[in-house]
Amino acid sequence: MLSAAPVHVSGKYYLFMPIADYYTADGTRLDQQGVEPDIYVEPDKALPYVMNKLIKK
């Protein structure tokens, strides 16, 4: 997980360059590690799960 910013090369061309990196509190780099969700929902059930939560609020 890196942040990137566009850098103008020439004409209409831009290059997206990494400008920041992310680490957890214990120093683990998040790039190619991912972040485990607090609540796991199967991908095909994610939209109904969220819609149900929104309706109940």
TANORBEL-V118266 format. One record per helix or strand of 3 or more residues. SS is the DSSP state (H for helix, E for strand). FROM is the first residue (numbers start at 1). TO is the last residue. If there is no record, write none. Layout:
ss:SS from:FROM to:TO
ss:SS from:FROM to:TO
This chain:
ss:E from:2 to:10
ss:E from:13 to:21
ss:H from:43 to:56
